[in-house]
Amino acid sequence: MRFKLLIITVLIITINVYSQNNQRIDSLKKILKTVEEQKKEAEKQISNINSKIAELQPKIYLTKGGFAALNFNQMSFTNWAAGGINAISATALGNIYLNYNKGKVSWNNNLDIAYGMIKNNSQDMRKNEDKIDFLTKFGHTSPVKNINYAILGNFKSQFAPSYTYDVNNVKSPMISTFMAPAFVLASLGIDYKPLKYLSVYFSPATGKFTVVSINNNTIKKAFAVDTLKSSRKEFGALLNILFQKDIYKNTNLLSRLSLFNNYTDQNTPNRKNIDVNLEVMINAKLNKYITASIFINTIYDNDIMIKFDKNDQSKVGPRLQFKEVFGIGLSVNLFKNKK
């Protein structure tokens, strides 16, 4: 009898506790619902206030910025059994952009420059990086969402003369210099921007010019320019895809793919060839002044002949070109926009 009373008492207590818990849960759910409604109302008010603040602030149509960096690399060996060459190098990098956006009109400008020198033990100072790349694009909105009419221009060259060196450290005659070559693009097309960080530009009407401004037949032949002329002209279609986004905190990825087809080539079989230029740059800001960066550039141009046999210099042909630059050094931001 006592055992039955004990069981009944335990059941009554359990049911009572369970009932109280349910009542408490229901009460907390009601409180949560009220708080969520208050949160939605507060978020709506915050959005309205931000919109009013944006309306009262002066419009910013012109934005500018960029960075300058100086990267260093030094290696030194003393009694090092595995071997090695003492070396020191420095590379200066710079990027400047100037963009204008007002109403239906946009104008974007970007300049990338780089110059680097390296000094190996017992060798003369040599250039190991040299780049000038200016891109400008003027756009006007179209009736179709995310599509703009656009005009694009691109100029690429270098600052100083370049040379090659043989195994005996003997310098060759100059193989390139400023405006020899220079690559110029002038294009009319449409720009599709489905996202802020993605642009797909297509043009069926693009002029491509390879310029060798000096009278140097060796350089002209290397870049398929007629020795009696100062430039090689091509006309065709261009596809330019640009992706730039912060992929992680203080880490930015920029990737640009350019595909060009010369469908007016006098040599008909060459019309099936496509010039490819892929650039990938990752910049990571380690702190206020220290940055690390890696740049990869891959080029294929069927018209550019490259020597591929060290034992037979007469053997030349189109080849995949590859360049990789890694650096870590000092960096400062330029031309901060006023808020």
C-alpha positions as CSV (number, residue, x, y, z in Angstrom):
1,M,0.0,0.0,0.0
2,R,2.8,2.4,0.9
3,F,4.6,1.5,-2.3
4,K,1.5,2.4,-4.4
5,L,1.2,5.8,-2.5
6,L,4.8,6.5,-3.2
7,I,4.4,5.8,-7.0
8,I,1.3,8.0,-7.1
9,T,3.1,10.8,-5.3
10,V,6.0,10.6,-7.7
11,L,3.7,10.6,-10.7
12,I,1.8,13.7,-9.4
13,I,5.1,15.6,-8.8
14,T,6.4,14.6,-12.2
15,I,3.1,15.7,-14.0
16,N,3.2,19.0,-12.0
17,V,6.8,19.7,-12.9
18,Y,6.1,18.9,-16.6
19,S,3.1,21.1,-16.6
20,Q,5.1,24.0,-15.0
21,N,7.8,23.5,-17.6
22,N,5.3,23.7,-20.4
23,Q,3.8,26.9,-19.0
24,R,7.3,28.4,-18.7
25,I,8.1,27.4,-22.3
26,D,4.9,28.9,-23.6
27,S,5.6,32.1,-21.6
28,L,9.2,32.4,-23.1
29,K,7.9,31.8,-26.6
30,K,5.4,34.7,-26.2
31,I,8.3,36.9,-24.9
32,L,10.5,35.8,-27.9
33,K,7.7,36.6,-30.4
34,T,7.3,40.1,-28.9
35,V,11.1,40.7,-29.0
36,E,11.3,39.5,-32.6
37,E,8.5,41.9,-33.6
38,Q,10.3,44.7,-31.8
39,K,13.5,43.8,-33.6
40,K,11.9,43.9,-37.0
41,E,10.4,47.3,-36.2
42,A,13.8,48.6,-35.0
43,E,15.5,47.3,-38.2
44,K,12.9,49.0,-40.3
45,Q,13.5,52.3,-38.4
46,I,17.3,51.9,-38.8
47,S,16.9,51.3,-42.5
48,N,14.7,54.4,-42.9
49,I,17.2,56.6,-40.9
50,N,20.2,55.3,-43.0
51,S,18.2,56.2,-46.2
52,K,17.5,59.7,-44.9
53,I,21.2,60.2,-43.9
54,A,22.3,59.0,-47.4
55,E,19.8,61.5,-49.0
56,L,21.2,64.4,-47.0
57,Q,24.8,63.6,-47.6
58,P,26.4,65.1,-50.8
59,K,26.6,62.7,-53.7
60,I,30.1,61.2,-54.5
61,Y,30.5,60.8,-58.2
62,L,34.3,60.6,-58.4
63,T,36.2,58.0,-56.4
64,K,40.0,57.5,-56.4
65,G,42.5,55.4,-54.6
66,G,45.3,52.9,-54.9
67,F,48.4,51.7,-53.2
68,A,52.2,51.7,-53.5
69,A,54.4,48.9,-52.3
70,L,58.1,48.1,-52.0
71,N,59.0,44.4,-51.7
72,F,62.4,43.1,-50.7
73,N,64.1,39.7,-50.9
74,Q,67.6,38.9,-49.6
75,M,69.5,35.6,-49.5
76,S,73.0,35.0,-48.0
77,F,75.0,31.8,-47.7
78,T,78.3,31.1,-45.8
79,N,79.8,27.6,-45.7
80,W,76.4,26.3,-46.7
81,A,76.8,22.6,-47.7
82,A,73.7,22.5,-49.9
83,G,75.0,25.4,-52.0
84,G,73.3,28.6,-53.0
85,I,73.9,32.1,-54.5
86,N,73.9,35.3,-52.5
87,A,71.2,37.6,-53.9
88,I,69.2,40.7,-53.1
89,S,66.2,42.1,-55.0
90,A,63.7,44.9,-54.7
91,T,60.4,45.5,-56.5
92,A,58.3,48.6,-56.5
93,L,54.5,48.1,-57.2
94,G,51.8,50.6,-57.7
95,N,48.1,50.7,-58.5
96,I,45.9,53.8,-59.0
97,Y,42.3,53.9,-59.9
98,L,40.0,56.8,-60.8
99,N,36.3,56.1,-61.3
100,Y,33.4,58.4,-62.2
101,N,29.7,57.3,-61.9
102,K,26.7,59.6,-62.3
103,G,23.3,58.7,-63.6
104,K,23.6,56.5,-66.6
105,V,27.3,57.3,-67.2
106,S,30.3,55.6,-65.8
107,W,34.0,56.0,-66.5
108,N,36.6,53.6,-64.9
109,N,40.4,54.0,-65.1
110,N,43.0,51.7,-63.7
111,L,46.8,51.9,-63.9
112,D,49.1,49.1,-62.8
113,I,52.9,49.6,-62.7
114,A,55.8,47.5,-61.5
115,Y,59.6,47.7,-61.6
116,G,62.1,45.4,-60.0
117,M,65.9,44.8,-59.9
118,I,67.9,41.8,-58.7
119,K,71.6,41.4,-57.8
120,N,73.1,37.9,-57.7
121,N,76.6,37.3,-56.4
122,S,79.3,38.1,-59.0
123,Q,76.6,39.3,-61.5
124,D,75.6,42.7,-62.7
125,M,72.3,44.3,-61.5
126,R,69.5,43.0,-63.6
127,K,65.9,43.8,-64.2
128,N,63.4,41.1,-63.1
129,E,60.1,42.9,-63.3
130,D,58.8,45.7,-65.6
131,K,55.2,46.5,-66.3
132,I,52.9,49.4,-67.4
133,D,49.2,48.5,-67.8
134,F,46.6,51.2,-68.2
135,L,42.9,50.3,-68.7
136,T,40.1,52.7,-69.3
137,K,36.4,51.9,-69.9
138,F,33.5,54.3,-70.6
139,G,30.0,53.0,-70.1
140,H,26.4,54.1,-70.6
141,T,23.4,52.1,-69.3
142,S,21.2,50.2,-71.7
143,P,17.5,49.3,-71.5
144,V,18.5,45.8,-70.4
145,K,19.2,45.3,-66.7
146,N,22.9,44.9,-65.8
147,I,24.1,45.6,-69.4
148,N,26.0,48.8,-70.4
149,Y,27.1,50.0,-73.8
150,A,30.9,50.4,-73.4
151,I,34.1,51.7,-75.0
152,L,37.3,50.1,-73.8
153,G,40.9,51.1,-74.2
154,N,44.0,49.3,-73.0
155,F,47.8,50.1,-73.2
156,K,50.6,47.8,-72.1
157,S,54.3,48.3,-72.3
158,Q,57.4,48.6,-70.0
159,F,59.8,51.2,-68.6
160,A,63.3,50.2,-69.5
161,P,65.3,48.0,-71.8
162,S,65.4,44.2,-71.3
163,Y,68.2,41.7,-72.1
164,T,68.9,38.1,-71.8
165,Y,72.1,36.5,-70.4
166,D,73.9,33.3,-71.5
167,V,75.6,30.8,-69.2
168,N,78.8,32.9,-69.2
169,N,76.8,35.9,-68.0
170,V,77.2,37.7,-71.3
171,K,74.5,40.2,-72.0
172,S,72.6,39.9,-75.3
173,P,71.6,42.9,-77.5
174,M,68.4,44.6,-76.3
175,I,65.3,42.5,-76.8
176,S,62.6,45.0,-75.7
177,T,62.2,48.5,-74.3
178,F,59.6,51.2,-73.7
179,M,57.1,51.2,-76.7
180,A,59.0,48.3,-78.2
181,P,56.8,46.6,-77.9
182,A,53.6,48.3,-76.8
183,F,50.2,46.6,-77.0
184,V,47.2,48.8,-77.6
185,L,43.5,47.8,-77.6
186,A,40.6,50.0,-78.8
187,S,37.2,48.4,-78.5
188,L,33.4,49.0,-78.8
189,G,31.0,46.5,-77.1
190,I,28.7,45.7,-74.2
191,D,29.5,45.2,-70.6
192,Y,27.5,42.8,-68.5
193,K,27.7,43.3,-64.7
194,P,25.5,40.9,-62.8
195,L,27.5,41.5,-59.6
196,K,29.5,44.4,-58.2
197,Y,32.7,42.3,-58.4
198,L,32.1,40.7,-61.8
199,S,32.3,42.2,-65.2
200,V,32.0,40.4,-68.6
201,Y,32.8,42.6,-71.5
202,F,32.3,41.5,-75.1
203,S,33.1,43.3,-78.3
204,P,32.7,42.2,-81.9
205,A,34.7,45.2,-83.0
206,T,38.2,45.5,-81.5
207,G,41.4,46.9,-82.9
208,K,44.6,45.4,-81.6
209,F,47.9,47.1,-82.3
210,T,51.4,45.7,-81.6
211,V,53.8,48.7,-81.7
212,V,57.6,48.7,-82.1
213,S,58.5,52.4,-82.1
214,I,62.2,52.0,-82.7
215,N,64.0,50.8,-85.8
216,N,65.1,47.4,-84.5
217,N,64.4,44.5,-86.9
218,T,65.2,41.9,-84.3
219,I,62.5,43.2,-81.9
220,K,60.0,43.7,-84.8
221,K,60.5,40.1,-85.9
222,A,60.1,38.8,-82.4
223,F,56.7,40.4,-82.1
224,A,55.6,39.7,-85.7
225,V,55.8,43.3,-86.9
226,D,56.8,44.0,-90.5
227,T,60.4,45.3,-90.6
228,L,59.2,48.1,-92.9
229,K,56.5,49.2,-90.5
230,S,56.2,50.3,-86.9
231,S,53.1,48.4,-85.9
232,R,51.1,45.3,-86.6
233,K,47.3,45.8,-86.9
234,E,44.6,43.2,-86.1
235,F,40.8,43.5,-86.0
236,G,38.5,41.0,-84.3
237,A,36.4,40.0,-81.3
238,L,37.4,40.5,-77.7
239,L,36.0,38.9,-74.5
240,N,37.3,40.4,-71.2
241,I,36.2,38.9,-67.9
242,L,37.1,40.8,-64.7
243,F,36.6,39.5,-61.2
244,Q,37.7,41.4,-58.1
245,K,36.6,40.7,-54.6
246,D,37.7,40.5,-51.0
247,I,37.8,36.7,-50.5
248,Y,38.9,37.0,-46.9
249,K,39.4,39.7,-44.3
250,N,42.2,42.0,-45.7
251,T,42.7,39.7,-48.7
252,N,41.7,40.7,-52.2
253,L,41.6,38.6,-55.3
254,L,41.8,40.2,-58.8
255,S,41.5,38.0,-61.9
256,R,41.3,39.2,-65.5
257,L,40.9,36.9,-68.5
258,S,41.3,38.4,-72.0
259,L,40.5,36.4,-75.2
260,F,41.0,38.0,-78.6
261,N,40.3,36.4,-82.0
262,N,41.6,38.1,-85.2
263,Y,39.0,37.1,-87.7
264,T,40.5,39.3,-90.4
265,D,44.0,37.7,-90.5
266,Q,45.3,37.5,-94.0
267,N,46.6,34.1,-93.2
268,T,43.2,32.3,-93.2
269,P,44.3,29.3,-91.1
270,N,45.4,31.6,-88.3
271,R,41.8,32.9,-87.8
272,K,41.0,29.9,-85.7
273,N,43.7,30.9,-83.1
274,I,42.8,32.9,-80.0
275,D,45.2,35.1,-78.1
276,V,44.9,34.4,-74.3
277,N,46.0,36.6,-71.5
278,L,45.2,35.5,-67.9
279,E,46.3,37.6,-64.9
280,V,45.7,36.7,-61.3
281,M,46.8,38.8,-58.3
282,I,46.2,38.1,-54.6
283,N,47.0,40.9,-52.1
284,A,47.0,40.2,-48.4
285,K,47.3,43.1,-45.9
286,L,49.1,41.6,-42.9
287,N,49.0,44.8,-40.9
288,K,48.8,48.6,-41.5
289,Y,52.0,48.7,-43.5
290,I,53.0,45.2,-44.4
291,T,51.5,43.3,-47.3
292,A,52.1,40.1,-49.2
293,S,51.2,39.6,-52.8
294,I,51.4,37.0,-55.5
295,F,51.0,37.7,-59.2
296,I,50.6,35.1,-62.0
297,N,50.4,36.0,-65.7
298,T,49.9,33.5,-68.5
299,I,50.0,34.5,-72.2
300,Y,49.6,32.6,-75.4
301,D,49.9,34.5,-78.7
302,N,50.3,32.4,-81.9
303,D,52.1,35.3,-83.6
304,I,54.9,35.7,-81.1
305,M,57.8,33.4,-81.8
306,I,59.8,32.1,-78.8
307,K,63.1,30.2,-78.9
308,F,62.6,26.8,-77.3
309,D,65.9,24.9,-77.9
310,K,69.0,26.2,-76.2
311,N,71.2,24.1,-78.5
312,D,69.6,25.4,-81.7
313,Q,68.7,29.1,-81.6
314,S,67.0,28.9,-85.0
315,K,64.2,26.8,-83.5
316,V,61.3,29.2,-82.7
317,G,57.6,28.9,-82.4
318,P,54.5,30.0,-80.4
319,R,54.8,28.9,-76.7
320,L,52.8,29.3,-73.5
321,Q,54.4,32.2,-71.6
322,F,54.2,32.1,-67.8
323,K,55.3,34.6,-65.1
324,E,55.0,34.4,-61.3
325,V,56.0,37.1,-58.9
326,F,55.7,36.8,-55.1
327,G,56.6,39.5,-52.7
328,I,56.3,40.8,-49.2
329,G,57.1,44.3,-48.1
330,L,55.9,47.8,-47.2
331,S,52.6,49.2,-48.6
332,V,50.7,52.5,-48.2
333,N,47.3,53.5,-49.4
334,L,47.0,56.4,-51.8
335,F,44.4,59.1,-52.4
336,K,41.8,58.2,-49.8
337,N,38.3,59.3,-50.6
338,K,36.6,61.8,-48.4
339,K,33.5,60.5,-46.7
